[in-house]
């Protein structure tokens, strides 16, 4: 079984509070591979490293996808480990020094979607109950909620939501989430950076997005809320439809 990937929407915007866009994305229907990348605390250099490593690994990823979901997952993890190590070779004071990146990516092997995620990007999947988040935000807020000590005041929720606890780069040990989703029928996915999902979910509660939205409609929904919220942060959205075929 092979997976056909049809890109429905891919767009990035520069927020009004920034002079440049730190976000990056990868949309490769041939692997297939989708990714959104948010460079944290630098000028986009660390995001560029992730994009470059994914490009260099393209053929290895494609061959791994032909073998199995497990092989593809390990190849993706190896690619992020290379990006992680490369970030530590940036000279002190140079662009990207001491910086890192949030990365949310999805690739397909047979009838399986492999997800690798670290940071505060998100993956949503269209289901009967709506567009459901499948990733976990690696933020202080998510950690305190998991420990049962979540803040209740809006000001505390806001600053805890803004503290990212895991990225590619910065700390010596790379910790990522990796899992696989079976794709038995057509599956529509939304990948987005923090700037895109924050206007929809300022409390970080990850409630499903409206299930009435199909395909590119969800991208328009995200951008409408982004504009209404003042277009503050850099934002990137990728929407694609995955269809298994024999």
C-alpha positions in Angstrom: 0.0 0.0 0.0 1.2 3.5 -0.8 0.0 6.9 0.5 -1.1 9.7 -1.8 -0.6 13.1 -0.3 -2.5 16.1 -1.8 -1.6 19.5 -0.5 -4.6 21.7 0.1 -3.1 24.8 1.7 0.4 26.0 2.7 1.0 29.5 3.8 3.1 31.5 6.2 2.8 35.1 7.4 5.0 37.6 9.2 3.4 38.8 12.4 3.1 42.6 13.1 5.5 42.3 16.1 8.3 40.9 14.0 10.5 42.3 11.3 11.1 38.8 9.7 9.5 35.4 9.6 11.2 32.8 11.9 8.8 30.1 10.7 9.6 27.5 8.0 7.7 24.7 6.4 8.3 21.6 4.3 5.7 20.2 1.9 7.0 17.2 -0.1 4.3 15.1 -1.7 6.9 12.7 -3.1 8.0 11.2 0.2 5.3 12.2 1.4 6.6 14.6 4.2 4.9 17.6 5.8 6.5 19.8 8.5 6.1 23.2 10.3 9.1 24.6 12.0 9.3 27.6 14.4 12.8 29.0 15.2 12.9 30.1 18.8 14.9 33.1 19.9 16.9 33.7 16.8 16.6 35.0 13.2 15.4 31.7 11.6 18.9 30.1 11.4 17.9 27.0 13.4 14.8 26.5 11.4 16.9 26.7 8.2 19.1 23.9 9.7 16.1 21.6 10.2 14.9 22.3 6.6 18.3 21.6 5.2 18.7 18.4 7.1 15.3 17.2 6.0 16.3 18.0 2.4 19.6 16.2 2.6 17.8 13.1 4.1 15.0 13.1 1.5 16.1 10.0 -0.4 16.9 8.1 2.8 13.5 9.0 4.2 11.8 7.9 1.0 13.6 4.5 1.1 12.7 4.1 4.7 9.1 4.8 3.9 9.1 2.0 1.4 10.2 -0.4 4.2 8.0 0.3 7.2 6.6 2.9 9.6 9.2 1.9 12.1 12.0 2.4 9.7 10.7 5.8 8.6 10.3 6.9 12.3 13.9 6.0 13.0 15.1 7.8 9.9 13.1 11.0 10.9 14.5 10.8 14.5 18.1 10.4 13.1 17.5 13.5 10.9 16.4 15.6 13.8 19.4 14.4 15.9 21.7 15.6 13.1 19.9 19.0 13.1 20.2 19.1 16.9 24.0 18.4 16.8 24.5 20.9 14.0 23.0 23.7 16.0 25.6 23.2 18.7 28.4 23.9 16.1 27.2 27.4 15.5 29.9 29.8 16.9 29.0 31.8 20.0 27.4 35.1 19.0 26.7 34.0 15.4 23.1 33.9 14.1 21.3 31.0 15.7 23.8 30.6 18.5 22.0 29.1 21.6 18.8 29.0 19.6 16.5 26.1 18.9 13.4 25.1 16.9 9.9 23.7 17.5 9.3 21.0 14.9 6.1 19.2 14.1 6.3 16.8 11.1 4.3 14.0 9.5 5.5 11.5 7.0 3.9 8.4 5.5 4.9 4.8 5.1 2.4 2.4 3.6 -0.9 2.8 5.5 0.8 4.6 8.4 1.3 8.3 9.2 4.5 8.8 11.3 4.4 11.9 13.5 7.5 13.4 15.2 7.0 16.4 17.4 8.9 18.7 19.7 8.0 22.2 21.0 4.8 24.1 20.6 3.7 23.5 17.0 0.6 21.4 16.5 -0.9 18.6 14.4 -4.7 18.4 14.1 -6.6 15.6 12.4 -10.1 15.8 11.0 -12.4 13.4 12.9 -16.2 13.0 13.5 -16.0 15.2 16.6 -14.0 17.9 14.8 -10.3 18.8 14.1 -8.6 17.0 17.0 -5.1 17.9 18.3 -2.8 14.9 18.2 0.3 16.4 19.6 1.2 17.6 23.1 2.4 21.2 23.6 5.9 21.1 25.2 5.2 24.1 27.4 5.3 24.9 31.1 1.5 25.2 31.1 1.0 21.7 29.7 3.5 20.4 32.2 1.7 22.0 35.2 -1.7 20.8 34.0 -0.3 17.2 33.6 0.9 17.5 37.3 -2.6 18.7 38.4 -1.4 22.2 39.4 -2.5 24.3 36.5 -2.9 28.0 37.1 -6.3 29.6 37.0 -5.6 33.3 36.5 -5.4 34.3 32.8 -2.1 36.2 33.3 -0.4 33.1 34.7 -1.9 30.9 32.0 -0.5 33.3 29.4 3.1 33.3 30.5 3.3 29.6 31.3 1.9 28.9 27.8 4.7 31.0 26.4 7.5 29.0 28.1 8.7 26.2 25.8 10.2 23.2 27.7 11.5 21.2 24.7 13.0 22.1 21.3 15.6 20.8 18.8 18.8 22.5 20.0 19.5 24.5 23.2 19.8 21.6 25.7 22.2 18.7 25.3 19.6 15.9 25.3 17.1 15.9 22.5 13.6 14.7 23.6 10.9 14.3 21.1 7.5 12.6 20.8 7.1 10.0 18.1 4.1 8.0 17.3 2.2 6.4 14.4 -1.4 6.8 13.2 -3.1 4.2 11.0 -4.5 5.6 7.8 -7.2 3.2 6.7 -9.2 5.7 4.8 -8.8 9.3 3.7 -7.3 11.5 6.4 -7.0 15.3 6.4 -4.4 16.9 8.6 -3.5 20.4 9.7 0.0 21.3 10.9 0.5 24.8 12.3 3.0 26.9 14.4 2.1 28.6 17.6 1.3 31.9 15.9 -1.5 30.2 13.9 -3.2 28.2 16.7 -2.8 30.7 19.5 -5.7 33.0 18.4 -7.9 29.8 18.3 -6.8 28.6 21.7 -5.4 31.3 24.0 -5.9 29.2 27.1 -4.0 26.2 25.6 -6.9 23.9 26.2 -6.8 22.2 22.8 -10.5 21.9 22.2 -11.4 20.5 18.8 -11.8 22.9 15.9 -15.2 22.9 14.2 -15.9 19.6 12.4 -17.9 21.4 9.7 -14.7 22.7 8.2 -13.3 20.6 5.3 -9.9 20.7 3.8 -8.8 24.2 2.8 -11.8 25.7 4.7 -9.9 25.1 8.0 -7.0 27.1 6.7 -9.3 30.0 5.9 -10.8 29.6 9.4 -7.3 29.8 11.0 -6.3 32.9 9.0 -9.6 34.7 9.8 -9.0 34.3 13.5 -5.4 35.3 13.1 -6.4 38.6 11.4 -9.1 39.2 14.0 -6.5 38.7 16.8 -4.2 41.3 15.4 -1.7 39.1 13.4 0.8 39.3 16.2 3.1 36.3 15.8 4.6 34.7 12.8 2.3 32.0 11.7 2.4 29.0 9.3 -0.3 26.6 8.2 -0.1 23.4 6.2 -3.2 21.4 5.3 -3.1 18.1 3.3 -5.2 15.1 2.5 -3.7 11.6 2.8 -5.3 8.8 0.8 -4.2 5.2 0.9 -4.0 3.4 -2.4 -3.0 0.0 -3.6 
